[in-house]
Amino acid sequence: MPRIALYTLLVCVLSLAAAVVSFVQGSWLGIVWVLLAGLSSNMTWYYVKRARAAERDRAALQDGPVTG
């Protein structure tokens, strides 16, 4: 997993924890934390998929062109 994906996953987990704390304290600011968690979750999936696609492309280039 790429390092940037790990960072965005960490932001996602921390923002979820902050949202829980905010809602427990009765603050509506937790909504902002939930939105940040959603954004960072999407970023994590994007970077993971991008790394997998790059890995597949590298493997395809090493195998050589397909002739048929």
C-alpha positions in Angstrom: 0.0 0.0 0.0 1.4 3.4 -0.9 2.5 5.7 1.8 0.0 8.4 0.9 -2.8 5.8 1.2 -1.7 5.0 4.7 -1.7 8.7 5.6 -5.2 9.2 4.3 -6.3 6.1 6.1 -4.9 7.5 9.3 -6.7 10.8 8.7 -9.9 8.9 8.2 -9.6 7.0 11.5 -8.6 10.1 13.4 -11.5 12.1 12.0 -13.9 9.4 12.9 -12.6 9.4 16.4 -13.0 13.2 16.5 -16.5 12.9 15.2 -17.5 10.5 18.0 -15.9 12.7 20.6 -17.7 15.8 19.2 -21.1 14.1 19.1 -20.7 12.6 22.6 -19.9 16.1 23.9 -23.1 17.4 22.2 -21.4 19.4 19.5 -22.7 19.5 16.0 -19.1 20.1 14.8 -18.9 16.3 14.4 -20.7 16.6 11.1 -17.6 18.3 9.7 -15.4 15.5 11.0 -17.7 12.9 9.4 -17.4 14.7 6.0 -13.6 14.8 6.4 -13.7 11.0 7.1 -15.7 10.4 4.0 -13.3 12.5 1.9 -10.2 10.8 3.3 -11.8 7.4 2.8 -12.4 8.1 -0.9 -8.8 9.4 -1.2 -7.5 6.2 0.4 -9.4 4.0 -2.1 -8.2 6.2 -5.0 -4.6 5.8 -4.1 -4.9 2.1 -3.5 -6.6 1.5 -6.8 -4.0 3.7 -8.6 -1.1 1.8 -7.1 -2.7 -1.5 -8.1 -3.3 -0.3 -11.7 0.3 0.9 -11.9 1.5 -2.5 -10.6 -0.5 -4.3 -13.3 0.8 -2.0 -16.0 4.4 -2.7 -14.9 3.8 -6.4 -14.9 2.2 -6.2 -18.4 5.2 -4.3 -19.7 7.6 -6.9 -18.3 5.7 -9.7 -20.0 6.2 -8.1 -23.3 3.7 -7.3 -26.1 1.0 -9.6 -26.9 1.1 -10.9 -30.5 -1.5 -12.9 -32.0 
